[in-house]
Amino acid sequence: MTYDVVLAEARVVTPQGTIDRGWVGISGGLIAAVEPGDAPSGSGEVRSLDGAWLGPGFIDVHVHGSVGIDVMDTDEAGLRELSRFFATRGVTSYLVGTYTLEHERTLAALATIREVVGRVPGGASILGVYMEGPYLNPVRKGAHRESLLRPIDRGEVQQYLDTGVVRAVAFAPELPDALWLTAELTKAGVSPVAGHTDAAFAQMRSAQEAGVVSVTHVFNGMRGLHHREPGAAGAALLLDDLVCEVISDGTHVAPQLMKLFWRMKGAHKIALITDAGPFGGRADGVYQVFDRQVTIADGVGRLDDGTISSSAKTFDYDFALFCRFTGASFDEAWPAASEVPARIAGVADRKGTIEIGKDADLVVLAESGTVLGTVVCGEWIDTEGAIVG
């Protein structure tokens, strides 16, 4: 059989295990073959990966921007530029992360995103939207503006869902009407996520039983562990059916605690996220976000009062760090960067693993974790963002 392109001489990460030396055939933007050994002669254009890792493309389900682009204050061109940047970091698809602003401004952002959802030539695909807020607990607001946080509004929620782009919503499950919201999201095929919450362990267990599937940036923006009340963080770790969304930049959560996540949850119950803001991928310095000043130091943004305001690191950096902190090999940790996020985004039927018939969304990594190339729906993108081949 002839393929559009064959990626050969690779360590191929599959759900059944890693093929130490294998090849993947791509046709029509889909994975058409996954085999051990050498690609057969006459199988199509062959690109040798010289023994590099070949895994499913990274999926970032919680990111608010990067390289100077704020998803709440950009246009369609800005979102496409963001997609092209993400692809150079191994991200093949992502959810655009909104954050708490006024209702009309949020609707305007959703309308802009709706215009570019899907495949972005030369960049990562936009899968939809991950809404963080506005239904958060002010006690655990983090960098969200308290004046804009509000009770769950059924009419407002329906307007957001009617845009057709929302794929996940993070909210505080202890708020009034949270059970209604959980049911409404589930009915719409949208992932309910607990976040910025002061919920106790019992409240989190009830939320999980009602349909909440994950907990955003665990340990950040929530009631922490206490020896007499495990809190939201304890629930995230102890309730087997809850996915822990983790920022592994080494600052949001202490490196030592990454081993705790790994031991308690394993790769199939962790979703790595960057939570990057508009300064993601930028050097340390002082930046302006609307009327707020954000200071980036050691890759983490902080407001003037010291509150952490998202990360400035990129997905490939965080993935390599996570493996170093936990001691996991790339292939052991890979589901946390692809398969689990695909479930949260509702696209596990077509993305997140290397399997025949799925989208040819792939990333090539050196042993150091450096991204050597990214493939989005069969299109090869080099690490400078230029389309080659």
HUTAQUI-V639453 format. One record per residue. N is the residue number from 1. D_CENTER is the distance of its C-alpha to the mean C-alpha in Angstrom with 2 decimals. Layout:
n:d_center
N:D_CENTER
N:D_CENTER
This chain:
n:d_center
1:35.21
2:33.99
3:30.35
4:28.99
5:27.66
6:27.55
7:25.35
8:27.77
9:28.56
10:25.05
11:23.69
12:21.80
13:19.16
14:19.76
15:19.44
16:23.15
17:22.96
18:23.03
19:25.71
20:27.20
21:28.66
22:27.65
23:26.77
24:24.63
25:26.35
26:24.67
27:26.52
28:25.73
29:22.06
30:21.78
31:22.11
32:25.84
33:26.75
34:25.51
35:28.53
36:29.86
37:32.39
38:33.28
39:32.57
40:35.87
41:37.93
42:37.78
43:34.26
44:33.15
45:31.81
46:30.65
47:28.23
48:28.73
49:25.86
50:28.46
51:26.93
52:23.40
53:20.39
54:19.09
55:15.95
56:13.49
57:11.21
58:7.84
59:5.00
60:2.10
61:2.72
62:4.56
63:6.66
64:10.39
65:11.92
66:13.42
67:16.86
68:18.75
69:16.98
70:16.24
71:14.70
72:17.34
73:20.11
74:19.81
75:21.15
76:20.29
77:21.21
78:18.85
79:15.82
80:17.14
81:17.63
82:14.06
83:13.08
84:15.78
85:14.71
86:11.15
87:13.06
88:15.27
89:12.61
90:11.84
91:8.84
92:10.48
93:8.51
94:6.04
95:6.78
96:9.11
97:9.21
98:12.91
99:14.82
100:18.36
101:21.07
102:24.15
103:24.01
104:25.40
105:23.10
106:20.06
107:21.76
108:22.47
109:18.86
110:17.96
111:21.00
112:19.99
113:16.55
114:18.46
115:20.61
116:18.04
117:15.73
118:15.86
119:16.75
120:17.15
121:19.89
122:19.17
123:15.46
124:12.07
125:12.38
126:11.36
127:10.71
128:11.58
129:10.93
130:9.27
131:12.46
132:12.81
133:16.60
134:19.45
135:20.42
136:19.92
137:22.63
138:24.38
139:25.22
140:21.59
141:20.67
142:19.29
143:19.12
144:19.36
145:22.85
146:24.98
147:27.30
148:24.69
149:23.41
150:25.30
151:26.22
152:24.65
153:26.47
154:26.85
155:27.92
156:25.14
157:22.53
158:24.31
159:24.20
160:20.43
161:20.21
162:22.99
163:20.96
164:19.35
165:15.86
166:14.34
167:12.03
168:11.14
169:13.24
170:13.25
171:16.95
172:19.60
173:21.11
174:24.49
175:25.17
176:27.93
177:26.91
178:23.60
179:24.90
180:25.68
181:22.23
182:20.66
183:23.16
184:22.75
185:19.00
186:19.55
187:22.43
188:20.43
189:17.77
190:15.15
191:13.20
192:14.91
193:13.08
194:15.30
195:14.87
196:17.35
197:19.92
198:23.32
199:23.64
200:25.83
201:25.23
202:27.31
203:25.49
204:22.11
205:23.82
206:25.22
207:21.88
208:20.46
209:23.67
210:23.35
211:20.00
212:17.16
213:14.57
214:12.29
215:12.65
216:10.43
217:10.78
218:13.73
219:17.00
220:16.05
221:17.50
222:19.27
223:22.57
224:22.68
225:24.64
226:28.40
227:31.01
228:32.40
229:29.27
230:25.98
231:24.17
232:20.62
233:19.34
234:21.95
235:21.06
236:17.41
237:18.89
238:21.93
239:21.06
240:20.21
241:18.56
242:15.91
243:12.46
244:11.71
245:8.40
246:9.45
247:9.68
248:11.85
249:13.56
250:16.83
251:17.67
252:15.53
253:16.64
254:19.72
255:19.42
256:21.91
257:19.80
258:17.18
259:20.05
260:20.39
261:16.88
262:17.64
263:21.07
264:20.33
265:17.28
266:16.97
267:14.22
268:14.18
269:13.50
270:10.78
271:6.99
272:6.17
273:4.32
274:6.64
275:7.88
276:9.98
277:12.94
278:15.42
279:16.74
280:13.73
281:15.47
282:18.78
283:21.60
284:22.76
285:24.83
286:25.39
287:23.56
288:24.20
289:21.73
290:24.01
291:26.79
292:25.00
293:25.26
294:22.38
295:23.40
296:21.13
297:22.54
298:21.22
299:17.82
300:17.39
301:18.46
302:21.09
303:23.21
304:26.98
305:27.32
306:25.00
307:22.08
308:18.73
309:16.91
310:13.37
311:12.88
312:14.29
313:12.84
314:10.85
315:8.39
316:11.59
317:13.44
318:11.30
319:11.30
320:15.03
321:15.65
322:14.20
323:16.55
324:19.33
325:19.10
326:19.10
327:21.39
328:19.31
329:19.75
330:17.05
331:17.79
332:17.85
333:14.39
334:12.78
335:11.93
336:9.50
337:7.51
338:8.35
339:10.63
340:9.29
341:5.90
342:8.61
343:10.75
344:8.87
345:8.68
346:12.27
347:12.52
348:13.37
349:16.85
350:16.14
351:13.02
352:11.46
353:14.87
354:17.89
355:20.45
356:23.24
357:22.66
358:18.89
359:17.48
360:18.18
361:14.67
362:15.28
363:14.99
364:18.10
365:18.16
366:21.30
367:22.34
368:21.40
369:17.74
370:18.55
371:17.02
372:20.15
373:18.94
374:16.31
375:17.30
376:15.93
377:18.06
378:20.76
379:20.86
380:21.03
381:19.62
382:20.86
383:19.29
384:21.15
385:19.56
386:22.88
387:23.32
388:25.75
389:27.65
